Amino acid sequence: MVKKWQITIPELTGDITRNAYVYLPESYDREPERRYPVLYMFDGHNVFFDWDATYGKSWGMKEYMDFTGTQLIIAAVECNRSPENGRLSEYSPYDFQAPELGKFKGRGDETMNWFIKVFKPMIDRDYRTLQDREHTFIAGSSMGGLMSLYAVLQYNQVFSRAAALSPSVWVAPVKLGKLAKEAELLPDTIIYMDYGSEEGDFRPQVIQKFSRILSTLMDRGVMASGRIVPGGTHCEASWEKQLPFFMNTLMYGYQEN
């Protein structure tokens, strides 16, 4: 079951509404005493329904969750749809410059403050969640993948596991590398990262930056799973094919038969 409603994020976009989504596993109504881990996701409009997705293709998360019987709540929020590329600003923790688009102020910490102080308490209040860090995960792709990686490093006291698909590490590779080296991480931190072998004109450079960050995390003892996806591209159809890989990583130790 997926519930959909409209919310505002005054701190970021005033009274402009955007969609929020919550997936509840099939056992939710049948087992009223049970509580569930929660996966928070960026770009919520692309997660569940093709008709909401930016390019007409979603990740198909509902079908995957129903088919596998994964006992997890998913809470997702639509990105900023501003024609001025508000998504790039909201989904970057650092100021940066994008080719052909210009300079952007990174508002990622404002975004994360809203997720942690407003959205998570809302989900914990309205649904039967396991509220502790151990059962709180985060995931996204592209700029949402960058934010997921940043969130689990910078806000490790809140999120214990993250999946960063095709993360936009090009935004600030030096700052991300420094964060990967210096962030205070608890020993049970789990991170999944991947990048498609056919992504973009700058693929070799980006994969090099991706690999350095992944290696740094592994050197620090983080339980990290990294992949270069054979034939992987930068789109929802490709990310949908990675669902078994990153969900198995996120749910390792929680999966039930």
Order of alpha helices (4+ residues) and beta strands (2+ residues): beta-alpha-beta-beta-alpha-beta-alpha-beta-beta-alpha-alpha-beta-alpha-beta-alpha-beta-alpha-beta-alpha-alpha
